[in-house]
Structure formats: structure tokens, C-alpha cells
């Protein structure tokens, strides 16, 4: 194996060949270098699901995702007659991402995949003790004034991306039977 390969050694079941099982080592903390290497070596030929399953990134991400899912469920438990349609994500004091959908059903459909994306990013960043303020989240959600690219299929959909500095706003809109924004993604690119 070349340096940087993310496959963890497999333990042999207890009692096979007279040897006892050796548990695999705990997953190493993720870094931007590990994630970059994983994407460079695996992403061109594998889906992200396979990258999670077959790399040391998977175990760390799964544990982190479950903790965030528990906290999210606890925080949204008291909603009465309301549905979550989106999230704003901050890493420490830096608001970096938002995903907002047209309905709670759409959000729920994509929530697990989104949560994994947020977790991978969080585990690659340094740990922060500060937290973002609600005013930071509100400011992040502002409309952008930058270069705009639009694609559309008449009568079906419109996709647009507005880029302003390191911020990118991507919107997908259904045109028929009536105009409706299905998904609004806003992110702060780090590179």
C-alpha cells in the first residue's frame, strides 16, 4: 500500500487458525490532507458512499454524524406543527453553509447525505471553541451581487449560480406547474 491509503487493517475472527482477533485501531483524526487524498484517489472511480465505507474517514464521520443527529433531533423535538426545511452550518464562529428546501419532505429526503457532507468538512477543520451568533447566520443568508450563470429548460426548471468572492449561491427552481425554489444552497468556499 502506498502512503496515505485509507484502508484499515481487517481483524481475523477469534479462533480462526488458533489466533485471537485483534481489534482494528481507532480511526485517526481526519485532516484536510487525508480528505484530499481520499478524494483524489477514490472519488474519480467511486461514489462518496463507497469512500465512507472503505476508508478511515468513514468511522470518524459515522460517529460524528450520529452525535450531530442526536443533538439535531433533540433541538427540533419540540416543534409543534412545524417542519424543518433547512439548516445553516457554522464551523466554530464561521458560518460556512446553508441548505434550504421548498418543503420539510425534501429536506428530510436529503438530510442524511447533507449531514455527512457537513461532518466531513467539520472533521477536516481545526477545533474551535467559539460559536457563530444568530446575527452571523442572518448576514450569511443575504442575497449576493456577483457573477451569475443561468441554465434552464423552458417550462421545466431554472438553475442559477451567483458567485461573489468566496461565496456561491446555487438555486434550483421548478417552473411548471408554478415557479417554486426547490433548493437554495449557499456556501463559503475555502479554496
C-alpha angles and dihedrals in degrees: 000000000000121000113277097031108145102210113121119221113261120234120228114235116260115270097020109133091353093290127119121236118267111213115230115256117261114269115272117241112271122246134184087255093055092047092046091050091048092051093044094050102033112022097072091059105023138051118247088251089062091047089056092046097047105037139068085247089072099065095047092045094048093053092047093045092053092051092049091045090054091050092046092049091049092049094049097040094097097055108126114203091338129111129209109242100173151353139226114216126207129181104210106314094339117098103211112160145022132184118188124177135194092245145013089248092058091047092050091049092057100030098098094050092045092049090054090052091051091047095051090052093046094050091051093054127078116264116266129196097196123082131213119258124234088247089059090053092049092049091049091057093060121123115264127233107204146094111334128204119187131190124179146169106214111248093005117061146338123211122189137175125196117192122196115171106305094342121097125188116195121185130183115198130188111221102189138085082009134340112270133157105237098182135009116190121184121179141171107226115219095201 
